[in-house]
Structures are given as structure tokens and as C-alpha cells.
Amino acid sequence: MKKLIAFIAAATLFVTGSIGSAKAESFTDVTASYKFYEHINYLASQGIVRGKDGRFDPENVVTRAEAAVMIARALKLPTGNKATIFSDVNSSSFASGAIQSATDEGIIKGYTDGKFKPNEIVTRGEMAIFLTRAFKLTEEEPMTFTDVPVSSAGYAYIPKIIAAGITQGYSKTSFGPENPVTRAHFAAFLAHATNENLRLTVHACGYNPASKVNPDRQTLNCLVTKEARKANVPPEIAKAIVEVESGWTHFLSNGEPLISHDNGIGLMQLTNRTEFDTERLKYDIAYNIEAGIKVLSDNFKRTDLPIIGTNDRNVLEHWYFAVMAYNGTKPKNSPFKQATGERNPTAYQEQVYSKISNGFVTPNIKSINMSIKDFTYDGTTTNNIEFNTKAFTMTGNSTISAELLKEDSVVKYTGKGLRSKPSSEAGSGSELILTEVNNLTFTIIGGPVYDTNPKSPNNYIWYPVKTTTNGKVKTGFIAAPYIR
């Protein structure tokens, strides 16, 4: 107990406002060769961390009070002594102002008993929660850590600090969410969050673009889904385009990119696009995907193309003409055959829609109210189609993208049940947690995840969710194609 009291006293002196700021080189226990020297030096120069008697004590653990003070300083929140809403934080406490400010901002919350517990040790999982809230992080990398169950408090936050380059796991499968955070580590995390020059390198979806090899299918699924969601393009459509254009192949066996007979490049098969860097299109898969999705997104906004219904980006059928234009508004892509007026199943956009979500989702494009009279073209030439009608309606129900859903969305599910892992394949280790799900609502609690089998041909995503049944909260995964 005496050791604990001594530690708390030292920790209090470390962050108290009465101690002047210092540079890391003045800390006798943080030399230039120390792993986190640069991070501690940066925070010290900004007045975010402070020492006592020339020491930083980098291996001591961080308390909730210390975390509140350092975060408040980093965000320039009020830190002066003040009354708090917590029964165990007196206004005379060195951290009272920072604790109340962090609470007001929703960064660090108290407990249900009305206490803040300022001397509790901060874990890596809690650190992820605090920094995600503090810096309003939204982008995320897929969860790969097997020691972070979907039911854990940090599940939705850890992927966000990974994506922000704030920290990494101990390995691809281990994050150590219950491990205590030392002062040195917290300084590193906070320096990464506040100074982009100090951030860790993050490869989207774990793929190193310098490898010049085709990643596995689920990594490609992640890369396309991630970029499509960022651009507010239905990932179902973007992935169907990849299926038609390249069959999910970017590199040949010799490390060179796939180039088509008409000079289409790689995964998205872009041609004759002067606004993009041709060499990057060839050798950087993420850039190739970004460029292709930008073209598709720009097509949706074109005023020379017809619109469907309310022109809603979330409705799959409303992208019909944007998809057509990705390949070209040429006679070969007319929705109808000129001679007979019948539907043209070989039109590019028709092929794309037939590939959406491996057939688990069937967009209702045949209910778009159009006929051969709405299009004028000469089938003997390659001149563009003229659109006689600029706005179309639909007779049937439209299909909302299930892969653009955000965290906290509440959904219904028609699949076979709630699963323990994001996979339904035999041998995946995924079990059905709930089978009766038709009358339940599910709340999405994190970003998309991908099949546990990296070679799985399924192109759809899974969502981590929670639901309440018989008074108990259940967490698990549901597959996007069965969300309604």
C-alpha cells in the first residue's frame, strides 16, 4: 500500500500544473538513445507532459487522472482547478479541471456509481477509447486481433487508432487490450495523435503496395470496400465492376500489371485518363482502386446522364447509368437491342449488376421504366448514345446498399443467424450464437470485417453487431447481403 501511495504521489507531481515544462533531454532517465525520446521530447516542448526532479519515469504506468490531464493539454481544454461531477474528485485535485473538461467533451466517462476513479490504471483498450473520442477518429482498419472479442468495450475503437497510425498490435493477432499503459507508451500514442510527422506507417488493409503481388481475395475485398465507403459509393457496385473488369487480378505472375487489349490497367481497368498517374495505376493497387472509384463517383454526378428516381447514392439501381458510363455510353451498352427492342444482357452495366454480392442480392434494374424509345444511337458506329429521357422512375422496390451502413445503425436481419466469427464456411470455427433472428433488431457496433478465410471467394462484408434477447445482450457478426 505504501508503494502505491508513493507512486500516486509521484504521478500527481508529474502532471501537476505547478511544475514547469521541460525538454526530454533534461530528463535524466530519457536519453537520446531511448526508444520514445523523440515523442517525449515533442510533448515536453509543447507543455503536454512534465517531469519532477529531472525525471520522467517512463516505465511507470498511467492513471485515469494523468490521461485526462495530458489529453486536455493536448487539446487545449481548460485544466484549472474546478468542481467536478464526481464524488471522488475534489476541486482541489491537480486533475479536477482536466477531468471535468474531458468529461464534458465525452472523452473520458465516469462510472455508474458517480465516481471517476482517478487513480485507476489505464489499459491499452481504454487508451484506444480515450484517443478515438479525443481526436474524433472515424477511419478504421479491419479488426484482426483475436484477443479483442466483439463484446469488449474497446472493440469499435482499436481499429480506429490503428488506422490513424497511433499504435500497432504486438502482432497481427494480438493487441493486449488489458495490458497497462506506461508513461512512455502514452507519450508515444499522444505524439502520434498530435503530430502527423511522428505517426506510424499504415498500409490499408495490411497490404504493402511495394510487394507487386496480388493480395488474397479478402484483402482485395477490404481495399475496394474501404475506398468505396470513403467515397460514398456502394461497395457492392464497385466490387462487381472489379469482377467484370479484371476478375480480381491486378498483377501477372511476373509482377507486371494486367494490361488489356485496349490498354486498361490493372484491377479497375482504367484507360485514357490523363488526370491519373499511369505508373501508379500500374503498380499501386490502392491508387488504382481509388482512381476507379473516383471515376464511378464522378459519373454519378454527371449532368449529361439520366437520373433514376431521387438519384440517391445509397440505392443500387440509381447507379445504372453511372455504371454504364464507366465502360462508355456506346451502342454496345444500350439497355435494349436496336433491332428488336429486347433487353440487352451483354450491355456492360447489365453484366455488372448480375455480379453484385455473388448473387445474394438482386438489384431490381428491370423495373426501371425505360424502353428503346428512350435511346437514340446508330449501332453501326461507335458514337455515343443520345438519351432522349433524362429522368426515369421505377415500378418495383429499390435496393439499399447494405455495405454503406455506419456504426450505430439499427437493422433487421434475414440470414441464418448471429455468428461468433465473420464466416459461415465449414471449418472456419464460426458458430451460430442465435438462430431465431427474424424479430430482432441489431445495432452495428463497428466497421466492416471480412471472412476469416483470406481466400474465401465471397465478396460481401460482415458487421459486428449487438442485440438483446430474453433480457441478455448478445454480440456477434451478421452478413451484409441479408440485412434489410
Residue pairs with C-beta under 8 A, 6 or more apart in sequence:
7 60
8 63
8 119
10 52
10 57
10 60
11 60
11 62
11 63
11 65
11 66
12 65
12 94
12 95
13 19
13 52
14 49
14 50
14 51
14 52
14 56
14 57
14 60
14 66
14 183
15 49
15 50
15 65
15 66
15 69
15 70
15 94
15 95
16 50
16 94
17 79
17 80
17 94
18 94
19 50
19 51
19 52
20 50
21 44
21 45
21 46
21 47
21 50
22 44
22 50
22 51
23 41
23 44
23 45
24 30
24 37
24 40
24 41
24 44
24 56
25 32
25 41
26 51
26 54
27 40
27 44
27 51
27 54
27 55
27 56
28 54
28 55
29 55
29 56
29 57
29 58
30 36
30 37
30 40
30 41
30 56
30 58
31 37
34 40
34 58
34 184
35 184
36 58
36 184
36 185
36 187
36 188
38 191
38 198
39 184
39 187
39 188
39 190
39 191
39 192
39 198
40 49
40 56
40 58
40 184
40 187
40 191
42 191
42 195
42 198
43 49
43 70
43 74
43 187
43 190
43 191
43 194
44 50
44 51
46 73
46 74
46 194
47 73
48 70
48 73
48 74
48 190
48 194
49 56
49 70
49 183
49 187
51 57
56 183
56 184
57 183
58 182
58 183
58 184
58 187
59 182
59 183
59 184
60 182
60 183
61 121
61 122
61 180
61 181
61 182
61 183
62 121
62 122
62 180
62 181
62 182
62 183
62 186
63 118
63 119
63 120
63 121
63 122
64 108
64 116
64 117
64 118
64 119
64 120
64 122
64 126
65 89
65 93
65 94
65 95
65 98
65 99
65 116
65 118
65 119
66 95
66 122
66 183
66 186
67 108
67 122
67 127
67 130
67 186
68 95
68 98
68 99
68 101
68 102
68 107
68 108
68 118
69 79
69 94
69 95
69 98
70 186
70 190
71 77
71 98
71 102
71 107
71 108
71 130
71 131
71 134
71 190
72 78
72 79
72 97
72 98
72 101
72 102
73 79
73 98
74 134
74 190
74 193
74 194
75 105
75 134
77 98
77 101
77 102
77 105
78 97
78 98
78 101
79 97
79 98
79 101
80 97
81 91
81 92
81 93
81 94
81 96
81 97
82 91
82 96
82 97
82 100
83 91
83 96
83 100
84 90
84 91
84 93
84 96
84 99
84 100
84 103
84 116
85 100
85 103
85 110
85 114
86 99
86 103
86 110
86 114
86 115
86 116
87 114
87 115
88 115
88 116
88 117
88 118
89 95
89 96
89 99
89 100
89 116
89 118
90 96
93 99
93 118
95 118
99 108
99 116
99 118
102 108
102 130
102 134
103 109
103 110
103 116
105 133
105 134
106 133
107 130
107 133
107 134
108 116
108 130
108 133
110 116
110 117
111 117
121 180
121 181
122 130
122 180
122 181
122 186
123 177
123 178
123 179
123 180
123 181
124 154
124 167
124 175
124 176
124 177
124 178
124 179
124 180
124 181
125 148
125 152
125 153
125 154
125 157
125 158
125 175
125 177
125 178
126 153
126 154
126 181
127 161
127 181
127 186
127 189
128 154
128 157
128 158
128 160
128 161
128 167
128 177
129 153
129 154
129 157
131 137
131 161
131 166
131 189
131 190
131 193
132 157
132 160
132 161
133 157
134 193
135 164
135 193
137 160
137 161
137 163
137 164
138 160
139 160
139 163
139 164
139 230
140 159
140 160
140 162
140 163
140 446
140 447
141 159
141 162
141 163
141 202
141 204
141 205
141 206
142 159
142 205
142 206
142 222
142 447
142 448
142 449
142 450
143 155
143 158
143 159
143 446
143 449
143 464
144 169
144 172
144 173
144 206
145 158
145 169
145 172
145 173
145 174
145 175
145 177
146 173
146 174
147 173
147 174
147 175
147 176
147 177
148 154
148 155
148 158
148 175
148 177
149 155
149 475
150 445
150 446
150 464
150 475
150 476
150 477
151 475
152 177
154 177
155 445
155 446
155 464
156 407
156 445
156 446
156 447
156 464
158 175
158 177
159 446
159 447
161 167
161 189
162 168
162 169
162 202
163 202
164 192
164 193
164 199
164 202
165 192
165 199
165 200
165 201
165 202
166 189
166 192
166 193
166 199
166 200
167 188
167 189
167 192
167 200
168 200
169 175
169 176
170 176
172 206
181 189
191 198
192 198
192 199
192 200
203 209
204 222
204 223
204 226
204 286
205 215
205 219
205 222
205 223
205 226
206 219
206 222
207 215
207 219
207 223
207 285
207 286
209 283
209 284
209 285
209 286
209 287
212 251
212 255
212 283
213 251
213 255
214 220
214 248
214 249
214 250
214 251
215 223
215 285
216 454
216 455
217 248
217 454
217 455
217 456
217 457
217 459
218 450
218 451
218 453
218 454
218 455
218 456
219 454
220 242
220 248
220 267
220 285
221 239
221 450
221 451
221 458
221 459
221 461
222 448
222 450
223 285
223 286
223 289
224 235
224 238
224 239
224 242
224 289
224 293
225 235
225 238
225 239
225 403
225 448
225 461
226 448
227 238
227 286
227 289
227 290
227 293
228 234
228 235
228 237
228 238
228 239
228 293
228 403
229 235
229 403
229 404
229 448
231 293
231 294
231 297
232 297
232 313
232 404
233 293
233 296
233 297
233 300
233 313
234 313
234 314
234 316
234 319
234 401
234 403
234 404
235 401
235 403
235 404
235 461
236 316
236 356
236 357
236 361
236 401
236 402
236 403
236 460
237 296
237 316
237 319
237 323
237 352
237 356
237 401
238 289
238 292
238 293
238 296
239 356
239 357
239 459
240 352
240 353
240 355
240 356
240 357
241 268
241 292
241 296
241 323
241 326
241 352
242 248
242 267
242 268
243 352
243 355
243 459
244 348
244 351
244 352
244 355
245 264
245 267
245 268
245 269
246 258
246 266
246 267
246 268
246 269
248 267
249 258
249 267
250 257
250 258
250 266
250 267
250 285
250 288
251 257
251 258
251 266
252 258
256 282
257 265
257 266
257 281
257 282
257 283
258 265
258 266
258 267
258 269
259 265
259 266
260 269
260 271
262 271
263 271
263 272
264 270
264 271
265 271
265 278
265 281
265 282
265 288
266 281
266 282
266 285
266 288
267 285
267 288
267 289
267 292
268 288
268 289
268 291
268 292
268 293
268 295
269 292
270 276
270 281
270 288
270 291
270 292
270 295
273 291
273 295
276 287
276 291
277 287
280 287
280 288
281 287
281 288
281 291
282 288
295 326
296 319
296 322
296 323
296 326
299 305
299 321
299 322
299 323
299 325
299 326
300 311
300 313
300 319
300 322
302 322
302 325
304 387
305 321
305 322
305 324
305 325
305 329
305 387
306 321
306 374
306 387
306 389
306 390
306 391
306 392
307 318
307 321
307 390
307 391
307 392
308 315
308 317
308 318
308 320
308 321
308 368
308 391
308 392
308 393
308 394
309 315
309 317
309 318
309 392
309 393
309 394
309 398
310 318
311 318
312 318
312 398
313 319
314 400
314 401
314 404
315 398
315 399
315 400
315 401
316 353
316 356
316 361
316 363
316 398
316 399
316 400
316 401
317 363
317 364
317 365
317 367
317 368
317 394
317 398
317 399
318 398
320 349
320 353
320 365
320 368
321 329
321 349
321 387
323 348
323 349
323 352
323 353
324 333
324 347
324 348
324 349
326 348
327 333
327 348
327 349
328 348
328 384
329 384
329 385
329 387
330 382
330 383
330 384
330 385
331 338
331 377
331 378
331 379
331 381
331 382
331 383
331 385
332 346
332 347
332 348
333 344
333 347
333 348
333 349
333 385
334 344
334 347
334 375
334 377
334 379
334 385
335 343
335 344
335 347
335 349
335 350
335 370
335 375
336 342
336 343
336 344
336 370
336 371
336 372
336 375
337 343
337 344
337 372
338 372
338 377
338 379
339 379
341 371
341 372
343 350
343 366
344 350
345 351
349 365
350 365
353 363
353 365
356 362
356 363
357 459
357 460
357 480
357 481
358 457
358 458
358 459
358 460
358 481
360 460
360 481
360 482
361 399
361 402
361 481
362 399
363 399
364 394
364 396
364 397
364 398
364 399
366 396
367 394
367 395
367 396
367 397
368 392
368 393
368 394
369 392
369 393
369 394
369 395
370 389
370 392
373 388
374 387
374 388
374 389
374 392
375 385
375 386
375 387
375 388
376 385
376 386
376 388
377 383
377 384
377 385
377 386
402 411
402 480
402 481
402 483
403 448
403 460
403 461
403 480
405 411
405 444
405 463
405 480
405 483
406 444
407 444
407 445
407 446
407 447
408 443
408 444
408 445
409 443
409 444
410 441
410 442
410 443
410 444
411 441
411 442
411 444
411 465
411 478
411 483
411 484
412 440
412 441
412 442
412 483
412 484
413 437
413 438
413 440
413 442
413 478
413 482
413 483
413 484
414 438
414 482
414 483
414 484
415 437
415 478
415 479
415 481
415 482
416 424
416 432
416 435
417 432
417 433
417 434
417 435
417 436
417 437
418 432
418 433
418 434
418 437
418 442
418 465
418 467
418 474
418 476
418 477
418 478
419 430
419 431
419 432
419 433
419 462
419 476
419 477
419 478
420 429
420 430
420 431
420 432
420 433
420 476
420 477
421 428
421 429
421 430
421 431
421 452
421 477
422 430
422 449
422 450
422 451
422 452
422 462
422 477
423 429
423 430
423 451
423 452
423 453
423 456
423 462
424 430
424 479
425 451
425 452
425 453
425 456
428 451
428 452
428 453
429 452
430 452
430 477
433 474
433 476
434 440
434 467
434 469
434 474
434 476
437 467
440 467
440 469
441 467
442 465
442 466
442 467
442 478
443 465
443 466
443 467
444 463
444 464
444 465
445 464
445 465
445 466
445 475
446 463
446 464
448 461
448 462
448 463
448 480
449 461
449 462
449 463
449 464
449 477
450 461
450 462
451 458
451 462
460 479
460 480
460 481
461 479
461 480
462 477
462 478
462 479
462 480
463 477
463 478
463 480
463 483
464 475
464 476
464 477
465 475
465 476
465 477
465 478
466 473
466 474
466 475
467 473
467 474
468 474
